[in-house]
Amino acid sequence: MASLIVRNIDDNIAHALKARASQHGISAEAEHRRILQQVLITRPEKKSFLEVLSQIPNVGEDADFERVQDKTTAKVFD
């Protein structure tokens, strides 16, 4: 396994990492590995455009959404 050294980290980031590690009951180094794993490796499965389209719910027919022109409110201004 490879080793990774990160230098010149802002103190606020280092403290936040240690606090987060403490909340999870693990070392800062283990939390660092966990964050890198989540961000770089564990990604949601990408769906194809067709899959996304097939998941759109049917909300009615096109005719249900036709615009009705109300002629009584249409006014022409000079």
C-alpha positions as CSV (number, residue, x, y, z in Angstrom):
1,M,0.0,0.0,0.0
2,A,1.2,3.5,-0.7
3,S,1.8,6.2,1.8
4,L,0.6,9.8,1.5
5,I,2.0,12.8,3.2
6,V,0.0,16.1,3.0
7,R,2.0,19.2,3.9
8,N,1.0,22.8,4.6
9,I,-2.6,22.1,5.7
10,D,-4.4,25.0,7.3
11,D,-4.7,24.6,11.1
12,N,-8.5,24.9,10.9
13,I,-8.6,21.9,8.5
14,A,-6.4,19.8,10.7
15,H,-8.5,20.6,13.8
16,A,-11.7,19.8,11.8
17,L,-10.2,16.5,10.7
18,K,-9.3,15.5,14.2
19,A,-12.8,16.5,15.5
20,R,-14.5,14.5,12.8
21,A,-12.3,11.5,13.6
22,S,-13.1,11.8,17.2
23,Q,-16.8,11.8,16.5
24,H,-16.4,8.6,14.5
25,G,-14.1,7.1,17.2
26,I,-11.1,6.6,14.8
27,S,-7.7,8.2,14.3
28,A,-7.2,11.3,12.2
29,E,-5.2,9.2,9.8
30,A,-8.1,6.7,9.5
31,E,-10.6,9.5,9.0
32,H,-8.4,11.0,6.3
33,R,-8.3,7.7,4.5
34,R,-12.1,7.4,4.9
35,I,-12.7,10.9,3.4
36,L,-10.4,10.2,0.4
37,Q,-12.2,6.9,-0.2
38,Q,-15.6,8.5,-0.1
39,V,-14.7,11.4,-2.4
40,L,-12.4,9.6,-4.9
41,I,-13.7,6.0,-5.1
42,T,-17.2,5.7,-3.8
43,R,-19.3,7.5,-6.3
44,P,-23.0,7.0,-7.1
45,E,-23.6,4.8,-10.1
46,K,-24.1,6.9,-13.2
47,K,-27.4,6.3,-15.0
48,S,-27.8,6.5,-18.7
49,F,-30.0,9.2,-20.2
50,L,-32.6,6.6,-21.1
51,E,-32.7,5.3,-17.5
52,V,-33.3,8.8,-16.2
53,L,-36.0,9.5,-18.8
54,S,-37.7,6.2,-17.9
55,Q,-37.9,7.2,-14.3
56,I,-39.9,10.4,-15.0
57,P,-43.4,9.9,-13.7
58,N,-46.4,10.1,-16.0
59,V,-48.2,13.3,-15.1
60,G,-50.8,13.4,-17.8
61,E,-51.2,13.8,-21.5
62,D,-49.9,16.8,-23.5
63,A,-53.5,18.0,-24.0
64,D,-53.8,18.3,-20.2
65,F,-51.3,21.1,-20.3
66,E,-52.6,23.0,-23.3
67,R,-52.7,26.8,-22.9
68,V,-56.1,28.3,-23.2
69,Q,-56.1,31.8,-24.6
70,D,-58.5,34.0,-22.8
71,K,-59.7,36.6,-25.3
72,T,-61.5,38.7,-22.8
73,T,-58.3,39.7,-21.0
74,A,-56.3,40.4,-24.1
75,K,-56.0,44.2,-24.6
76,V,-54.3,46.2,-27.2
77,F,-52.6,49.4,-26.1
78,D,-52.1,52.4,-28.3
